[in-house]
C-alpha cells in the first residue's frame, strides 16, 4: 500500500513538473509567425490620417497632397496672379529734357498657358517734361497686352514680360515767353520688362518701351499742326517705369 502511494506521488510530481515547464516556456518565449503587409495599388489619401506620437504632439496631414504626383505638381507650379494693382514712377532723359511720370494700372489675367500667362492692363499716367524754355504735362489713358513667362524653372521669382501698349494723351506745352499750346497724342509701342516677386502679396515691376511711335496734334488759337515721331532708345523718350505691385487674393495656377 505504501509502495502504491509513493508511486502515485512520484507520478503526480513528474506530470506537474512537465506542465509547469511547458507553461513557463509559453509565457517567456514568444511565438514567431510570418507577417505580411501589402499596400493596395490604389493611391492612399494621407490627408485623412493623423499620427499621435505622444499625448502632447499631433501631426495633422489635412493639407498634404494626395499623392507624390500631386506633390510634384504643386512644387513645380508657377504662381501667376489673377489680378494685380501697380503704382509707381518713371523717368527718362534726353540731351536737353528731363522726363518723369506717375502711373497706376490694373492687371487682369486673360489666359493661362504652359509656364506663361497673358494679361490685359488698363491704366492712367501723368507725364511731365522739363526743358530750358518750356514745360510739358500730359495725362495718358492706356491699354496693355502683356505675355508673362518665367525666366528659369529653377528660379520662379522673376518673370519676363513683353507685349504691346496703346495710349491716348491730352495736355499742353507751356513756354517761358507765355506761349501755350494744347496737345493730344496717340501712340503705340513695344514693352519689355521684369516682374520680381517679393512676398506672396507684393512684387516689383520694371518696364520700358523698346520702340514707340507717336502722333501729336498741337492746337493754338484754333490752328492745328500735326507731327509724328519714333523713339527707339531705352531711357531716352522711352521712360523707364518702376512699379510696386499688390496682388489680390492668392497666386495660383
NORQUIVEN-V429115 format. One record per residue. RES is the residue in one small letter. PHI is phi as a letter, one per 40 degrees, with the letter a starting at -180 (NA if undefined). NEAR is the number of other C-alpha atoms within 12 Angstrom. D_LAST is the distance of its C-alpha to the last C-alpha in Angstrom with 1 decimal. Layout:
BEGIN
RES/PHI/NEAR/D_LAST ; RES/PHI/NEAR/D_LAST
END
This chain:
BEGIN
x/NA/7/99.4 ; x/c/8/98.2 ; x/c/9/97.0 ; x/c/10/94.9 ; x/c/11/93.4 ; x/c/12/92.6 ; x/c/13/91.0 ; x/c/14/88.9 ; x/c/14/87.7 ; x/c/14/86.7 ; x/c/14/84.7 ; x/c/14/82.9 ; x/c/14/82.1 ; x/c/14/80.9 ; x/c/14/78.5 ; x/c/14/77.2 ; x/c/14/76.5 ; x/c/14/74.6 ; x/c/14/72.5 ; x/c/14/71.6 ; x/c/15/70.5 ; x/c/14/68.3 ; x/c/14/66.7 ; x/c/13/66.1 ; x/c/13/64.4 ; x/c/13/62.0 ; x/c/11/61.0 ; x/c/10/60.7 ; x/b/11/59.2 ; x/c/10/55.9 ; x/c/9/55.6 ; x/c/7/52.8 ; x/b/6/51.1 ; x/c/6/48.3 ; x/b/6/44.8 ; x/b/6/42.0 ; x/b/6/38.4 ; x/b/7/36.0 ; x/c/8/32.3 ; x/c/7/31.3 ; x/c/6/29.1 ; x/c/9/26.5 ; x/c/14/23.5 ; x/c/15/24.4 ; x/c/17/22.1 ; x/c/18/23.2 ; x/c/17/21.6 ; x/c/15/24.9 ; x/b/16/27.1 ; x/b/16/28.6 ; x/b/16/30.9 ; x/b/12/33.9 ; x/c/10/35.7 ; x/b/8/38.1 ; x/c/8/38.8 ; x/b/8/37.0 ; x/b/10/33.8 ; x/b/13/31.1 ; x/b/18/27.8 ; x/b/15/25.2 ; x/b/16/22.4 ; x/c/15/20.8 ; x/c/16/17.4 ; x/c/20/17.7 ; x/c/20/15.7 ; x/c/21/17.7 ; x/a/17/18.3 ; x/c/15/18.3 ; x/c/12/16.0 ; x/c/15/13.4 ; x/c/14/14.1 ; x/c/13/13.7 ; x/c/14/10.3 ; x/c/18/9.3 ; x/c/17/11.5 ; x/c/20/10.4 ; x/c/23/6.6 ; x/b/30/6.3 ; x/c/36/5.9 ; x/b/41/6.2 ; x/c/35/8.2 ; x/c/27/9.0 ; x/a/29/12.7 ; x/a/33/15.0 ; x/b/31/18.8 ; x/b/34/20.6 ; x/b/29/24.3 ; x/a/28/26.6 ; x/b/29/29.7 ; x/a/33/30.7 ; x/a/31/33.9 ; x/a/28/35.9 ; x/a/22/39.4 ; x/b/20/42.0 ; x/c/13/45.6 ; x/b/16/46.9 ; x/b/21/43.9 ; x/b/25/41.3 ; x/b/30/38.1 ; x/a/33/35.7 ; x/a/31/33.2 ; x/b/28/31.3 ; x/a/32/28.1 ; x/a/30/25.3 ; x/a/32/22.4 ; x/b/29/19.5 ; x/b/31/16.2 ; x/b/29/14.1 ; x/c/31/11.0 ; x/c/21/12.7 ; x/a/21/10.8 ; x/b/21/7.8 ; x/b/18/9.5 ; x/c/18/9.8 ; x/f/24/9.4 ; x/a/29/10.0 ; x/a/32/9.6 ; x/b/29/12.6 ; x/b/32/13.9 ; x/b/30/17.2 ; x/b/30/19.3 ; x/b/28/22.6 ; x/a/30/24.9 ; x/b/29/28.5 ; x/a/31/30.5 ; x/b/28/34.0 ; x/b/32/35.6 ; x/b/33/38.9 ; x/b/32/41.3 ; x/b/25/44.3 ; x/b/21/47.2 ; x/c/15/50.9 ; x/b/17/52.2 ; x/a/22/49.4 ; x/b/27/46.1 ; x/b/31/43.3 ; x/b/30/40.8 ; x/b/32/38.2 ; x/b/28/35.4 ; x/b/31/32.5 ; x/b/28/30.2 ; x/b/29/27.4 ; x/b/30/24.4 ; x/b/33/21.8 ; x/b/30/19.5 ; x/b/34/17.4 ; x/c/35/15.3 ; x/b/38/13.2 ; x/a/32/12.7 ; x/c/29/13.1 ; x/c/20/16.8 ; x/a/15/16.7 ; x/c/18/14.5 ; x/c/12/16.8 ; x/b/17/16.4 ; x/b/24/13.0 ; x/c/26/14.5 ; x/b/27/16.0 ; x/b/34/14.6 ; x/c/29/17.0 ; x/b/31/17.3 ; x/a/32/19.9 ; x/i/30/21.1 ; x/b/30/23.9 ; x/b/34/25.5 ; x/b/31/28.4 ; x/b/30/30.6 ; x/b/27/33.6 ; x/b/31/35.8 ; x/a/30/39.0 ; x/i/28/41.4 ; x/a/27/44.7 ; x/b/30/46.6 ; x/b/25/49.3 ; x/b/19/52.1 ; x/c/14/54.5 ; x/c/11/57.5 ; x/g/11/56.1 ; x/c/16/54.8 ; x/b/21/51.5 ; x/b/27/49.4 ; x/c/27/46.6 ; x/b/29/43.7 ; x/b/30/40.8 ; x/b/31/38.3 ; x/b/29/35.9 ; x/a/31/33.7 ; x/a/31/30.8 ; x/a/33/29.2 ; x/b/30/26.8 ; x/b/32/24.3 ; x/b/32/23.2 ; x/a/31/21.6 ; x/b/29/19.5 ; x/b/36/16.8 ; x/b/32/17.3 ; x/c/28/15.4 ; x/b/18/18.2 ; x/b/17/16.8 ; x/c/20/13.9 ; x/b/25/15.3 ; x/b/25/17.4 ; x/a/30/17.3 ; x/b/30/19.9 ; x/b/35/20.1 ; x/b/31/23.0 ; x/b/36/23.9 ; x/a/35/27.0 ; x/c/35/28.4 ; x/c/27/29.5 ; x/a/28/31.7 ; x/b/29/32.9 ; x/b/26/35.4 ; x/b/26/37.1 ; x/b/25/39.8 ; x/b/28/41.8 ; x/b/27/44.5 ; x/b/24/47.2 ; x/b/22/49.4 ; x/a/17/52.7 ; x/f/11/55.4 ; x/g/10/54.3 ; x/c/12/54.1 ; x/b/15/50.8 ; x/b/18/49.9 ; x/b/18/46.9 ; x/a/18/45.4 ; x/b/18/42.4 ; x/a/20/41.0 ; x/b/22/38.3 ; x/b/24/36.7 ; x/b/20/35.4 ; x/b/21/35.6 ; x/c/24/32.9 ; x/g/25/34.2 ; x/b/27/37.2 ; x/c/34/36.8 ; x/c/36/33.1 ; x/c/38/31.9 ; x/c/31/29.6 ; x/b/35/27.3 ; x/b/29/25.7 ; x/b/31/23.3 ; x/c/30/22.0 ; x/b/30/18.6 ; x/b/31/17.6 ; x/c/29/14.1 ; x/c/22/14.3 ; x/g/16/12.6 ; x/c/17/9.9 ; x/c/22/7.2 ; x/a/22/3.7 ; x/c/21/0.0
END
